[in-house]
Amino acid sequence: MRFHNTLTRKKEEFEPLVRGKVNMYTCGPTVYDFAHIGNLRAYVFSDTIRRLLEHDGYEVRHIKNITDVGHLTEDDLAQGDSGEDKVERRAKAEKKTPEEIARFYEDAFHEDEESMNILPAQFFPRATAHIPHMIRMIQVLIERGHAYEVNGNVFYDVTSFPEYGKLSGNTLHKLKTGARLEEHPDKRNPWDFALWLAAPREHLMKWPSPWGEGYPGWHIECSAMSLEYLGDTLDIHTGGEDHIFPHHEAEIAQSEGTTGKPFSRFFMHERHILVDGQKMSKSKGNFYTLSDIVRKGFSPMDLRLLYLSANYGSQMNFTWDALAQARKNRETLFLAHERLSDAGDKEGQDIVMEAKEAFLSAMRDDLNTPLALSALLGSVNRINAALDKNEAIDTRVARIFLDEALELFGIRFEKKIISDDVQKLIARREQARKDKDFALADSLRDEIAALGVEVRDSVSAKDLPTE
């Protein structure tokens, strides 16, 4: 099994620190809003890694954190230690407590993961439940000369860690020669980042600390929680490409500055999603959540298969046409499985052996899901052709392969989801039929069919011609 390691910038043979066991950490959601389709791609990505590892016999301990404090609005600027707390800002806007906001969106996140058939992590630690762990870690960093306190704020001194920049390539030399930052009055260096921030009087979320009342920086949270649940060194750390800098770079500096040991042996990151070739944003009207997908008549499994049709390391372009093709592929897979089930166990030629080898080889080669999907669909075409010709094939072996492949892909069998919008169209069509407006009924049938739902009319006794 080989994975591309962001840390070394090359594909490497994967071997865990402890034989047969894998410690894996995934940066989870900041719970102030619903997860969008870009977030969900990252969680499907880490889930697919886990499924492959478990398929190959590894025992995976997977931790996915819940960020419910400390993630500030200007996380894409400088070191992510300026702006408002995202959870607190939403709480004020909705006139609720931060706790109410965090728990509502945390529940919504878990519902989305269940709908996407994402295996639940062994534990979802909340940042707010681990403030003492963060304070202890900050104290160690101060003692070891990696951090300093000014006016109740504690910053990490990036010049104290010579390897800073080894993940992202943003070394101090490059940062110093790049765009200048506005000087923070309490920082020794512009690129130092916050471990603890003094809380203004009106701040809703704050805790006592050796440096006064305040709240943790975003970066220290993952370091403290991963250390608590997975130990000094991780086998795999996953996230989106936006986490590489500054978040994961800061995690390395904090964790290795605390333990003196490598933080994670493998870093794996998935690329961002474009929507119709553009960056996703609410202002452009192309910002989609799972609910938007379902309202259009698609299944969460269609979205999952769409993700798997692109390599995680490439930028995926989401379009409704591409999602419709993913739905067709899913229905093709399900139909072949149903046909094999109906055929029962029959002996004959094993026609899936080569496809299975190609499928697993692709999955083990840096999670090449597009190639694996191609092998799977090719085998389904062979299965359907053999069944059409009534050829003697080993139906049991073929069915087991489909089960194995769908399990690895995380594609769950389910009834067709009919959205509220489609239900309304069906109701309008029924009314049109009652009104004998057959032209409208036919037009609505075509509109419904375009959304992936086939309407079959039953004939009642009153509709039969009389003699």
RAMO-V408992 format. One record per pair of residues at least 6 apart in sequence whose C-alpha atoms are under 8 Angstrom apart, sorted by the first residue. I is the first residue (numbers start at 1). J is the second residue. D is the distance in whole Angstrom. If there is no record, write none. Layout:
I	J	D
I	J	D
This chain:
1	13	6
1	14	6
1	364	5
1	365	6
1	366	7
2	11	6
2	12	5
2	13	4
2	14	5
2	364	6
2	365	5
2	366	5
3	11	5
3	12	6
3	13	7
3	14	7
3	268	8
3	364	8
3	365	7
3	366	4
3	367	7
4	10	5
4	11	4
4	12	6
4	268	7
4	366	6
5	11	6
5	12	7
5	266	5
5	267	5
5	268	6
6	167	7
6	266	7
6	267	5
6	268	6
6	269	7
7	166	7
7	167	5
7	168	8
7	266	7
7	267	6
8	167	8
11	366	7
16	22	6
16	235	6
17	235	7
20	57	7
20	58	5
20	59	6
21	58	5
21	59	5
21	60	6
21	61	8
22	58	7
22	59	6
22	60	5
22	61	6
22	235	6
22	236	8
23	60	6
23	61	5
23	62	6
23	230	6
23	234	5
23	235	5
23	236	7
24	60	7
24	61	6
24	62	5
24	63	6
24	230	8
24	234	6
24	235	6
24	236	5
24	237	6
24	238	8
25	62	6
25	63	5
25	64	6
25	226	7
25	234	7
25	236	6
25	237	5
25	238	6
26	46	7
26	62	8
26	63	6
26	64	5
26	65	7
26	237	6
26	238	5
26	239	6
27	64	6
27	65	6
27	222	7
27	238	7
27	239	6
28	64	5
28	65	5
28	66	6
28	67	7
29	35	8
29	65	7
29	66	6
29	67	6
29	106	8
29	109	8
30	66	6
30	67	5
30	68	6
30	71	7
30	86	8
30	87	8
31	66	7
31	67	6
31	68	6
31	87	7
31	101	7
31	102	5
31	103	8
31	105	5
31	106	6
31	109	8
32	68	8
32	86	6
32	87	5
32	90	6
32	101	6
32	102	6
32	105	6
33	105	6
34	105	6
34	108	7
34	109	7
34	289	7
35	109	6
35	112	8
35	289	6
35	290	8
36	287	7
36	288	6
36	289	4
36	290	7
37	273	8
37	288	6
37	289	6
37	290	7
38	272	6
38	273	6
40	113	8
41	270	8
41	304	8
41	307	6
42	239	6
42	240	6
42	270	6
43	113	8
43	118	7
44	116	8
44	118	6
44	304	7
44	307	8
45	270	7
45	312	7
46	238	6
46	239	8
47	118	6
47	119	6
48	408	7
48	409	7
48	410	7
49	367	7
50	60	7
51	407	8
51	408	6
51	409	8
51	410	8
52	363	7
52	364	8
52	408	6
53	59	8
53	60	7
54	60	7
55	408	7
61	121	8
61	122	6
61	230	8
62	121	5
62	122	6
62	123	7
63	121	5
63	122	6
63	123	5
63	124	6
63	125	8
63	226	8
63	229	8
63	230	8
64	121	6
64	123	7
64	124	5
64	125	7
65	123	8
65	124	5
65	125	5
65	126	6
65	127	7
65	222	7
65	225	8
66	106	8
66	124	6
66	125	6
66	126	5
66	127	6
67	126	6
67	127	5
67	128	8
67	221	8
68	87	6
68	102	6
68	126	7
68	127	6
68	128	6
69	85	7
69	86	8
69	87	7
69	88	8
69	127	7
69	128	6
69	205	8
69	215	8
69	216	8
69	218	8
70	85	6
70	86	8
70	215	7
70	216	6
70	217	5
70	218	5
71	80	8
71	85	6
71	86	6
71	87	8
71	217	7
71	218	5
72	80	7
72	81	7
72	82	6
72	83	5
72	84	5
72	85	4
72	86	6
72	218	8
73	82	7
73	83	5
73	84	5
73	85	6
73	86	6
74	80	6
74	81	7
74	82	6
74	83	5
74	84	8
75	81	7
75	82	7
78	181	7
78	191	7
78	246	8
79	191	7
79	192	7
79	193	5
79	194	8
79	246	6
80	193	8
80	218	8
80	246	7
81	193	7
81	194	6
81	217	7
81	218	8
87	98	6
87	101	7
87	102	7
88	97	8
88	98	5
88	204	7
88	205	8
90	98	8
90	101	7
91	97	5
91	98	5
91	100	8
91	101	6
98	204	8
98	205	8
112	290	7
113	119	8
113	120	8
114	120	8
115	300	6
116	300	5
116	301	6
116	304	7
117	301	8
117	410	6
117	411	7
117	412	7
118	410	7
125	225	7
127	221	6
127	225	8
130	221	8
130	224	8
130	225	7
131	207	8
131	216	7
133	224	6
133	225	8
133	228	8
134	216	7
134	220	7
134	221	6
134	224	5
135	209	7
137	224	7
137	258	7
138	147	7
138	195	7
140	258	6
141	147	5
141	156	8
141	254	7
141	257	7
141	258	6
142	148	6
144	257	8
144	258	8
145	160	7
146	156	6
146	157	5
146	158	8
146	160	6
146	161	7
146	257	7
147	154	7
147	155	5
147	156	4
147	157	5
148	154	5
148	155	6
148	156	7
148	157	7
149	155	6
149	211	7
150	186	6
151	186	7
151	198	8
152	196	8
152	197	7
152	198	5
152	211	5
152	212	6
152	213	8
152	214	8
153	186	8
153	194	7
153	195	8
153	196	6
153	197	5
153	198	5
153	211	7
154	194	6
154	195	5
154	196	5
154	197	7
154	211	8
155	187	7
155	192	6
155	193	5
155	194	4
155	195	5
155	196	7
156	192	5
156	193	5
156	194	6
156	195	6
156	254	8
157	188	7
157	189	7
157	192	5
157	193	7
158	164	7
158	189	8
158	191	7
158	192	5
158	193	8
158	253	8
159	172	8
161	253	7
161	257	7
163	171	8
163	253	8
164	170	8
164	171	6
164	172	7
164	249	7
164	253	6
165	171	4
165	172	7
165	249	6
166	249	8
167	244	7
167	248	8
167	249	6
168	244	6
168	245	6
168	249	7
170	245	8
175	191	8
181	190	6
182	190	7
183	190	6
184	190	7
193	250	8
194	216	8
194	217	5
195	216	6
195	217	5
195	218	8
195	219	7
195	220	6
196	214	7
196	215	6
196	216	4
196	217	5
197	214	5
197	215	6
197	216	6
197	217	7
198	211	8
198	212	7
198	213	6
198	214	4
198	215	7
199	206	6
199	213	6
199	214	4
199	215	7
205	214	8
205	215	7
206	213	6
206	214	5
206	215	5
207	213	5
207	214	5
207	215	6
208	214	7
218	247	8
219	247	6
219	248	8
219	250	6
219	251	6
220	250	8
220	251	7
220	254	7
222	251	7
223	251	6
223	254	7
223	255	6
224	255	8
226	234	8
227	233	8
227	255	8
232	255	8
232	259	7
232	261	7
232	262	8
232	263	6
233	261	7
233	262	6
233	263	5
233	264	5
233	265	7
234	263	6
234	264	4
234	265	6
234	266	8
235	264	6
235	265	5
235	266	6
236	264	6
236	265	6
236	266	5
236	267	6
236	268	7
237	264	6
237	266	6
237	267	5
237	268	6
238	267	6
238	268	5
238	269	6
239	268	7
239	269	5
239	270	7
240	269	5
240	270	5
240	271	6
240	272	7
241	269	5
241	270	6
241	271	5
241	272	7
244	269	8
252	262	8
252	263	6
252	264	8
255	261	8
255	263	6
256	262	6
256	263	6
269	312	8
269	313	7
270	312	5
270	313	5
270	314	8
271	312	6
271	313	6
271	314	6
271	315	5
271	316	7
272	315	6
272	316	7
273	279	7
273	280	7
273	315	6
273	316	5
273	317	6
273	318	7
274	280	6
274	315	7
274	316	6
274	317	5
274	318	6
275	286	6
275	317	6
275	318	5
275	319	6
276	317	6
276	318	6
276	319	6
277	317	6
277	318	8
280	286	6
280	287	5
281	287	5
290	300	7
293	299	7
293	300	7
293	303	8
294	300	7
294	417	8
294	419	6
295	419	5
295	420	6
295	421	6
296	419	7
296	421	7
296	422	8
296	451	7
297	417	7
297	418	6
297	419	5
297	421	8
297	422	7
297	451	6
297	452	7
297	453	8
298	324	8
298	327	7
298	417	7
298	418	8
298	419	8
298	451	8
298	452	8
299	327	8
299	416	7
299	417	6
301	330	8
301	411	6
301	412	7
302	323	7
302	324	8
302	326	5
302	327	5
302	330	7
303	323	7
303	326	7
304	410	8
304	411	7
305	326	6
305	327	8
305	330	7
305	409	8
305	411	7
306	322	7
306	323	6
306	326	5
307	316	8
308	369	5
308	370	6
308	373	8
308	409	8
309	369	6
309	370	5
309	373	7
310	316	6
310	369	7
310	370	5
311	367	8
311	368	6
311	369	6
311	370	6
312	367	8
324	452	8
329	377	8
332	380	8
333	377	7
333	380	7
334	413	7
336	380	6
336	383	7
336	384	6
337	399	6
337	402	7
340	395	6
340	396	8
340	398	8
340	399	6
341	399	7
343	395	7
344	395	7
344	396	7
345	394	7
345	395	6
345	396	5
346	392	8
346	393	7
346	394	6
346	395	5
346	396	7
347	392	7
347	393	6
347	394	5
347	395	7
347	396	8
348	392	5
348	393	4
348	394	4
348	395	8
349	392	6
349	393	4
349	394	5
350	393	6
350	394	5
350	397	7
350	398	7
351	379	8
351	382	7
351	383	7
351	393	7
351	394	8
351	398	7
352	379	6
352	397	8
352	398	6
352	401	7
355	375	5
355	376	6
355	378	7
355	379	6
356	375	8
356	376	8
356	401	7
358	372	7
358	375	6
359	371	7
359	372	4
359	373	7
359	375	6
359	376	7
359	405	8
360	372	7
361	372	8
362	368	5
362	369	7
362	371	6
362	372	5
363	369	6
363	372	6
376	402	8
376	405	8
383	398	8
386	392	8
386	393	7
406	412	7
418	453	8
422	448	6
422	451	8
425	444	7
425	448	7
426	444	8
426	445	8
426	448	7
428	444	8
429	440	7
429	441	5
429	444	6
429	445	7
430	441	7
432	438	7
432	440	6
432	441	5
433	441	6
445	454	8
445	455	7
448	454	7
448	455	8
449	455	7
